[in-house]
Amino acid sequence: MTIERHTQEEIDNTTGRTNPERLKNKTDEEIEEAAKSDPDSALPTDEELKQFKRPSEAQRKRFQKDDNS
């Protein structure tokens, strides 16, 4: 395994390979079916989903991308 190092500037200028338009047009059922067919996907059970808690306002703000930077 090779470790690659990148500057923050390189990371900031990276564009993803996700096609947002294609993703926006998928239904919840299509997304769930794709996840189920992916052998690497670990869909949580209903019991596991009940254990999730919504993050606090402070936690959400910490991870929101600042569009002014």
ABEGO torsion letter per residue (X at the ends): XBBBBBBAAAAAABBBABBAAAAAABBAAAAAAAAAABAABBBBBAAAAAABBBBBAAAAAAABBBAAX
